[in-house]
Amino acid sequence: MFFILSKTFGLLLEPLIIPYLFLAVGLFARWRRWRWIMRLSFLTAIALPLGYGFLPVSSLPLQFLENRIARGDIGQRHIDGIIVLGGFTGNGIVAQSRDHYTLGGAAERFTAALTLARAHPDTPILFSGFSGELIQRGWRESDNIRDLIKQLGGLNRTVLYEENSRNTYENAMNSRQILAAEPGTNWILITSANHMPRAIGSFAAAGWSGIIPYPVDFQTPKTGYTNLWDISKGTSLMRRGLHEYAGLLVYYLLGRSAALLPD
């Protein structure tokens, strides 16, 4: 139920939907003859999409999240496992119809796992995730990953799949049932940098210890911005940012994260 509600109410946080919400408020205010509310709503509906494109402002929320948790120091520590959170595979329907894996924009989660696998050849890898779609159709994330690994000729190590979770908290809970997360063990956690704070909070709430964050898939530079104006990029950054900040708040209120802004 939580997953369905999160996906449904998440539509209200879509950057391209928000201007229409202000437009609706403006039309209602016009009917009620609330002139100043009408003008403010119409102005906001027009200005917001343009504001998304101003990257010095629209990139700041996501940049803050991406800078929140630095990559952990692995050093000479013994690594008991590498956990890769799902969300990097492509469309399941396309993959099934083409009988070939597809990858999404967060594919660096997988390539980072390969890099770490070479450095830790005897360490098992767990891919955690079922699907982020409201209605799952076609290949699951694990189906995509299995086909990708098959095409690569295998990884020459233990590869595990957690195939039930549909959100970050379930990633943490279900992965703990597969891996022996005992005190004193060390686990590298790979996910997108903007998602890492929520992931760290969820894993802590689920009882994990010894988590070493390995953020990847950065969308913003460490400081500054990539361009002055890019409405497509700005809208994408705002979409990710709104999704993560809403997720952090809801997870904290429901006890699914150990902190509001984990670090």
ZAMARGU-4260 file (C-alpha; in steps of 0.2 Angstrom, whole numbers, plus 5000, padded with zeros to 4 digits):
<rodrens>
0) 5000/5000/5000 | 5014/5012/5004 | 5022/5009/4987 | 5006/5013/4978 | 5002/5029/4988
5) 5020/5035/4986 | 5019/5033/4967 | 5001/5041/4966 | 5005/5056/4977 | 5022/5057/4969
10) 5013/5064/4953 | 5010/5080/4963 | 5028/5083/4964 | 5031/5081/4945 | 5039/5098/4940
15) 5029/5099/4924 | 5013/5096/4934 | 5015/5109/4947 | 5012/5124/4935 | 4996/5116/4930
20) 4991/5115/4949 | 4994/5134/4950 | 4984/5137/4934 | 4970/5127/4942 | 4971/5138/4958
25) 4971/5153/4947 | 4956/5148/4938 | 4947/5144/4954 | 4952/5161/4961 | 4946/5170/4945
30) 4929/5162/4948 | 4929/5167/4966 | 4935/5185/4961 | 4951/5183/4972 | 4961/5194/4960
35) 4977/5195/4969 | 4978/5176/4971 | 4973/5174/4953 | 4987/5185/4947 | 5000/5177/4959
40) 4994/5159/4953 | 4995/5163/4935 | 5012/5172/4936 | 5019/5157/4946 | 5012/5145/4933
45) 5021/5154/4919 | 5037/5158/4929 | 5040/5141/4936 | 5045/5131/4920 | 5056/5146/4915
50) 5064/5145/4933 | 5068/5127/4931 | 5080/5131/4917 | 5091/5143/4927 | 5103/5130/4933
55) 5112/5141/4946 | 5096/5139/4956 | 5088/5123/4950 | 5104/5113/4953 | 5106/5118/4971
60) 5094/5106/4980 | 5101/5091/4971 | 5119/5097/4973 | 5116/5098/4992 | 5111/5080/4993
65) 5125/5074/4981 | 5138/5082/4992 | 5130/5076/5008 | 5138/5059/5010 | 5156/5057/5003
70) 5163/5041/4997 | 5168/5030/5011 | 5186/5025/5014 | 5188/5007/5010 | 5207/5006/5013
75) 5213/4989/5019 | 5197/4984/5027 | 5190/4967/5023 | 5174/4969/5013 | 5161/4956/5016
80) 5149/4961/5002 | 5144/4974/4989 | 5126/4979/4988 | 5120/4987/4972 | 5103/4996/4974
85) 5091/4994/4959 | 5085/5008/4948 | 5098/5007/4934 | 5090/4995/4922 | 5079/5001/4907
90) 5061/4998/4902 | 5056/4980/4906 | 5044/4979/4891 | 5057/4984/4879 | 5069/4972/4886
95) 5057/4958/4885 | 5051/4962/4867 | 5069/4963/4861 | 5075/4949/4872 | 5090/4960/4877
100) 5094/4969/4893 | 5091/4988/4893 | 5100/5001/4905 | 5094/5017/4912 | 5102/5034/4916
105) 5109/5027/4933 | 5119/5013/4924 | 5135/5019/4933 | 5129/5009/4948 | 5133/4993/4938
110) 5149/4999/4931 | 5155/5005/4948 | 5151/4987/4955 | 5162/4980/4941 | 5176/4991/4946
115) 5175/4986/4964 | 5173/4968/4959 | 5190/4969/4951 | 5198/4976/4967 | 5189/4963/4978
120) 5189/4947/4968 | 5182/4936/4982 | 5168/4947/4987 | 5150/4943/4983 | 5139/4955/4975
125) 5120/4958/4979 | 5109/4966/4967 | 5093/4972/4976 | 5077/4977/4968 | 5062/4971/4960
130) 5054/4985/4950 | 5051/5004/4953 | 5035/5003/4941 | 5018/5005/4949 | 5012/4991/4937
135) 5027/4979/4933 | 5027/4973/4915 | 5040/4964/4905 | 5057/4960/4912 | 5061/4963/4931
140) 5077/4972/4936 | 5085/4955/4940 | 5080/4949/4923 | 5089/4963/4915 | 5104/4961/4926
145) 5106/4942/4923 | 5105/4945/4904 | 5118/4959/4905 | 5130/4948/4916 | 5127/4933/4904
150) 5132/4945/4889 | 5148/4950/4899 | 5153/4931/4901 | 5149/4931/4920 | 5158/4939/4934
155) 5167/4924/4941 | 5161/4927/4959 | 5145/4924/4969 | 5131/4935/4963 | 5115/4936/4973
160) 5098/4944/4969 | 5085/4951/4980 | 5070/4951/4969 | 5056/4958/4980 | 5059/4976/4986
165) 5051/4990/4977 | 5058/5005/4988 | 5073/5009/4997 | 5067/5003/5014 | 5063/4986/5007
170) 5080/4986/4999 | 5087/4987/5017 | 5076/4975/5025 | 5076/4961/5012 | 5094/4962/5009
175) 5098/4959/5027 | 5088/4943/5026 | 5100/4937/5012 | 5117/4943/5019 | 5124/4939/5036
180) 5125/4957/5042 | 5133/4953/5058 | 5142/4967/5069 | 5160/4969/5063 | 5156/4966/5045
185) 5159/4978/5031 | 5147/4981/5016 | 5149/4993/5002 | 5133/5001/4997 | 5132/5008/4979
190) 5118/5019/4973 | 5116/5036/4965 | 5123/5051/4975 | 5107/5060/4977 | 5099/5044/4983
195) 5113/5040/4995 | 5106/5050/5011 | 5090/5041/5010 | 5098/5024/5007 | 5110/5026/5022
200) 5095/5031/5033 | 5085/5016/5028 | 5099/5004/5030 | 5103/5011/5048 | 5084/5010/5052
205) 5084/4992/5046 | 5098/4988/5058 | 5113/4987/5047 | 5131/4992/5053 | 5147/4993/5044
210) 5140/5001/5028 | 5153/5010/5017 | 5144/5022/5005 | 5149/5022/4987 | 5139/5036/4979
215) 5139/5037/4960 | 5129/5044/4946 | 5132/5062/4950 | 5121/5075/4941 | 5129/5091/4947
220) 5147/5097/4950 | 5154/5098/4967 | 5152/5117/4966 | 5145/5129/4954 | 5134/5123/4939
225) 5137/5116/4922 | 5127/5129/4911 | 5118/5145/4915 | 5102/5140/4906 | 5095/5123/4901
230) 5077/5120/4904 | 5077/5101/4900 | 5092/5098/4912 | 5085/5110/4925 | 5068/5101/4925
235) 5077/5084/4927 | 5087/5090/4942 | 5071/5097/4950 | 5062/5081/4947 | 5075/5071/4956
240) 5077/5084/4970 | 5059/5084/4974 | 5058/5065/4974 | 5072/5063/4986 | 5067/5077/4998
245) 5049/5071/4999 | 5056/5053/5002 | 5068/5059/5016 | 5053/5067/5025 | 5041/5053/5023
250) 5054/5040/5028 | 5059/5049/5043 | 5041/5052/5049 | 5037/5034/5046 | 5052/5028/5055
255) 5060/5021/5039 | 5075/5032/5041 | 5086/5034/5056 | 5088/5053/5053 | 5079/5067/5043
260) 5095/5071/5034 | 5107/5056/5036 | 5126/5059/5034
</rodrens>
